Amino acid sequence: MASTENVPVVLVHGWGGSFRETWQKPGIDALLADVGRNPVGLDLLGHADQDKPHDPAAYVELPSWLLEHLPEDPVVDAVGFSLGALTILRALIAAPDRFGKVVLSGIGDGVFTMSPPDGNKRIIDALEGRAPEDDTFARMFAHYGNSPGNDLLALTAIMKRPPSEPVSEDQLSKVTNEILIVIGDSDFAGPATRLAAAFPNAKLTVLKNTDHFATPEAFSFIDAILDFLAV
């Protein structure tokens, strides 16, 4: 088996996050370096120092954008959380040869279902200040959207982007990369059993007592990544 020591590990955050907040703050990038890997942070369009368009249509082709912004190496390993994982998943389907090992976290069997046009309405209402006080789920997104350094209009535009076609099991059956799928047992995006089963070479790890937002800093999540990607 070829050494993966010099293969970059691209770390892609979720909606409202950044490389610094999602991967550097809990020390995941440093821990990957400790096990012989080369972590590379990639902030998504609309986040951190990337362009922040306010037109929802600008975010329709995020997977293509990701492929264009990968390191120049012929193959990269990748770790994605939430929106980052969805983006990597679709990029992986389009160009599996660009990837080696892939970790998909914070997404589940919902990828097989077409989202309704108003699927993000509760979250959009919260971002635009219309969420009821008792809608803690939506207001959590508003909290992240209003974090320092975020562009609220850009993040709202991402939520307003036209829904993508659902992923199919036939598409995933052709992806032979080694895949690790990680989902918290209290994650609203779960379960992920169907998603894991659709890949020929995937492993599913379910984190105990872990919700969506707690995943990136969960020790069990970090351990799973290190075990999967260590040289």
C-alpha positions, 0 to 999 in steps of 0.5 A, a space after each residue: 500500500 502506498 504511503 499517505 504521508 505526503 497526501 494532503 488531508 483537506 478539512 472542510 467545515 460546515 455552514 457558518 464555520 471556518 477552518 480555524 473554528 472547526 478544525 484548528 480550535 479543537 486541535 484536529 489539524 495539529 493532531 493529524 500532523 502528529 500522526 504523520 499527515 499533512 492537514 490543509 484547511 479549505 474555507 468554503 465560498 461565503 465563509 472566512 476569507 473567501 468571496 461572500 456573494 449574496 445571491 443564492 444562485 452563486 452557491 448552487 455549484 459548491 461541489 465544482 467550486 470545491 474541486 477547483 480549489 483543492 490542492 494541486 496534488 493528484 489525490 487528496 484525502 478529505 474530511 468534511 462536516 455538515 455542509 462541508 461533507 455534503 459538498 465533498 460527497 457531491 464532488 466525490 461522485 463527480 470526480 472520485 479519482 481526485 480523492 483517496 480516503 474520505 470522512 463524511 460527518 454530520 450528514 445522513 440518509 437525508 441525502 437521498 431525499 429531495 428537499 422541498 423548496 422551503 426546506 430551510 424556511 425555519 432557519 431563514 426566518 431565524 437568520 432574518 429575525 423572524 423565528 419564534 422565541 421557542 424555536 431553539 433549533 432555528 435560533 441555534 443557526 442564527 447564533 452561528 450565523 451571527 458569530 464574529 467574522 461571518 457575513 449573515 447575508 452570505 450565509 442566508 443566501 446559502 440557505 436560500 440556494 435552490 435545492 440539489 437533486 437527491 443523491 442516488 444509491 446507484 451513484 454511490 455504488 460506483 464510488 470505491 474509495 475508503 469512506 468513514 461516515 460519522 454521525 452523532 446518535 442525537 444528530 438531526 441529520 441522522 441516521 446514516 445507515 442507508 448512506 453507509 450501506 450504499 458505498 462498497 467500502 464504507 464504515 459507519 461510526 455512531 457517536 454516543 450522546 452527541 448532537 450535530 453541533 457538538 460533533 467536531 469537538 467530540 473526542 470520539 469523533 477526533 479519535 475516529 478521524 485519527 484512526 482512519 487517516 493515520 499513516 
